[in-house]
Amino acid sequence: MYSITCAECGDVFTASRSATTCGTRCRKRRSRRLASATRARLDERIRQLARLHDATFDEALRLGSVDAALPELHRLGAELLRLVDERPVSH
């Protein structure tokens, strides 16, 4: 058994080497906090990609060559879909 400091509340507890939190409450709290931070990071990246996608499309329209921009638009769209799919679901 080891003396471990809880990664969430900072309390010292005795447990196996692999433990990181002192109990279920801290484990769930930590999990929710980390998921929220991940969601916020992914949401910001999704907003950035959406703006880039829109700007690329607008520029292609302005230049009259949407066909030339299609590969980039498809790449941005695919990345947006991937990020949306991996975004954690909020509870």
C-alpha positions in Angstrom: 0.0 0.0 0.0 1.2 3.5 -0.8 0.4 7.0 0.6 -1.0 8.9 -2.4 -2.2 12.5 -2.8 -5.6 12.7 -4.4 -5.4 14.3 -7.9 -8.7 16.1 -7.4 -9.0 17.2 -3.7 -5.4 16.9 -2.5 -6.1 14.7 0.4 -3.6 12.0 1.3 -4.9 8.4 1.3 -3.6 4.9 1.3 -4.2 2.7 -1.7 -2.6 0.6 -4.5 0.0 2.2 -6.7 -2.4 2.8 -9.6 -4.9 4.9 -7.6 -5.1 8.6 -8.5 -8.2 9.7 -6.5 -9.3 9.1 -3.0 -12.8 7.8 -3.9 -15.7 7.7 -6.2 -16.8 11.3 -5.6 -13.3 12.6 -6.6 -13.0 10.2 -9.5 -16.3 11.3 -11.0 -15.6 15.0 -10.3 -12.2 14.7 -12.0 -13.7 12.9 -15.0 -16.4 15.5 -15.4 -13.9 18.3 -15.1 -11.6 16.8 -17.7 -14.4 16.0 -20.1 -15.7 19.6 -19.8 -12.2 20.9 -20.6 -12.0 18.6 -23.6 -15.4 19.7 -24.8 -14.4 23.3 -24.6 -11.2 22.8 -26.5 -12.9 20.8 -29.2 -15.7 23.3 -29.5 -13.2 26.1 -30.1 -11.4 24.1 -32.7 -14.7 23.3 -34.4 -15.6 27.0 -34.5 -12.1 27.8 -36.0 -12.5 25.2 -38.7 -16.1 26.3 -39.5 -14.8 29.9 -39.9 -11.9 28.7 -42.1 -14.3 26.5 -44.2 -16.7 29.5 -44.7 -13.8 31.8 -45.6 -12.4 29.3 -48.1 -15.8 28.9 -49.7 -16.4 32.7 -49.8 -13.0 33.2 -51.4 -13.7 30.5 -54.0 -17.0 32.2 -54.8 -15.3 35.6 -55.1 -12.7 34.1 -57.5 -15.3 32.2 -59.4 -13.5 28.8 -58.9 -15.3 26.7 -56.4 -14.1 23.6 -58.2 -10.5 24.5 -57.4 -11.4 24.9 -53.7 -13.3 21.6 -53.4 -10.4 19.5 -52.1 -9.7 22.0 -49.3 -13.4 22.3 -48.5 -13.8 18.5 -48.4 -10.7 18.2 -46.1 -12.1 20.9 -43.7 -15.5 19.3 -43.8 -14.1 15.9 -43.0 -12.1 17.3 -40.1 -15.1 19.1 -38.7 -17.2 15.9 -38.8 -14.4 13.9 -37.1 -14.1 16.5 -34.3 -17.9 16.6 -33.8 -17.9 12.8 -33.6 -15.1 12.6 -31.0 -16.6 15.4 -28.8 -17.6 14.1 -25.4 -21.4 14.1 -24.8 -22.4 16.4 -22.0 -24.5 14.9 -19.2 
